[in-house]
Each structure stands twice: as C-alpha cells, then as structure tokens.
C-alpha cells in the first residue's frame, strides 16, 4: 500500500513521478485497493514511464518492495520502520519473475 509510504515520505511520490516523467527511470507498481492507493493511482495515471495496477480485491501489501539494478529492497513500516537491501542478481531475477506474474494478474485502474 502507498498509505504507509506516503505517511513517512510525503514528498517522495512527487520526486518519483518527476523522475519517471523525464525518462530517467521506468516505474511499475502493483498497489492494494485502499482509499489512499486509489487516490494515488488517480494522481499518477497518465504519467510517462509510470504504470500502476491494482491487486485483486482483498489483497493487501504490508511492506513496500523495490527491484532495481540487481538489488531488492524490502521496506517495512509497522511496528518499526526499516529496510533490508539484498544485492543478488539471482534473487533479483527470481523476484522480477514473480512480479511479472503478479503484474499480469493485476488489473489496470479504471474509474467507475
């Protein structure tokens, strides 16, 4: 969910949107369907190089996970805020494959 992320880093989403819009990075996110997530998807929809999809009804993410440059980062927010970085091309590749499978199953946001 974006909820915990924006509570701790409110300015970061604007920086991420800006960087993806300039072509410096491509972002794909799978979000929960909470009110904060839907509001966020509405905000970033149509941003260049920034795609998001919604997980199935009832699915919830309690951590944020990022894959980039052969690394995987897991962010946890409750009960304590911390991050774990794994620098492993094999772990990165395995989780990228899992992400791609989840991406295919997730739904693009359509306003109802």
N, C-alpha and C positions, 0 to 999 in steps of 0.2 A: 504494500500500500504506500502511496505517496504521503499519506497522513503523517506518519512518524518522521519521514524525511524532511518535509517542509516545516514541521514544528522545530526541528533542530537547525536547519539550514534554509531559512526562508528565501534568501537571495540566490541560492544556487540554481534553482529551476530557471530563473531568468538568464543566468550565465550559460546554462546548458542549452537553452533554446537559441541564444545568440550564437554560440559556437557552432551548433549544428546548422544554423541558417547560413553561415559563411562557408560551409563546406569543409570545415576543419575536422569534423567528425560526423559519423552517422550513428544515430541512436534508434534502437528498437526496444520498446518496453512492453511488458505484459503486466497489467495492473489488476487489482481487485475491483470490485464494483461498488465500493463505498462512496458516499457523497463527495468526499474530498477527491477521490480518484476521478469521478465523473467530471467534477468541476475542472480538474487539471487537464483532462483529455480535451475538454471544450477549449481550454486556453491554448493548448499546443497543436490542436488539429490544423493541418494545412501548413505547418512549419516545414521548410525544406530540410530534407535529410533527417526528419524526426517522425518516426512511426510509432504508434501505440495500438495495442489491442487489449481486450478485456478477457480475463479468465472466466471460466464457467461460473454460473450462479452458485453461491455458497462457498466458492474458493476464496481463501484469504492468505495473503503473504504477511508473515510476521517479521521478516527480515528483508533487506534490500540486497540484491546480488548483482554484481557488475562483472562483465567479461571484457577484457581488453588487453591487447599486446601480450598474449601468452600468460596473462595473470587472471586470477579470480579473486574478487573481494566480496566478503560477506559482511554486511553491516547489521548490527543488532541494536535495538533502541530500548528495550524493556527487559528486565528491570534496570539494567545498566547499559550505557551506550559504549559500544566497542566495535572494532573492525578486525577482521582476520584476512590477511593477504596470502594467497598461495601462488607462488611463481613456479608453475609447472605447465609445460606445453601439453602434456598428456591429460592433466586434469582439466585444463582449459578446453581442449578438444572434446573431451567427454561431456563436459557441461554445455559446450556450444551445441553439440548434437541434441542433448536433452532440451535445450532452449528452442532449437529449431522445431522439434516435435511439438513442444508446447505452443509455439507460435502458430503452427498450422492448425492446432485445435482451438486456439483463442479466436475471438470474434472482433472484427473492426467495430469501432464505435459508430453507431448511427443514432441520431437524435430522434426520439419518439415523441 
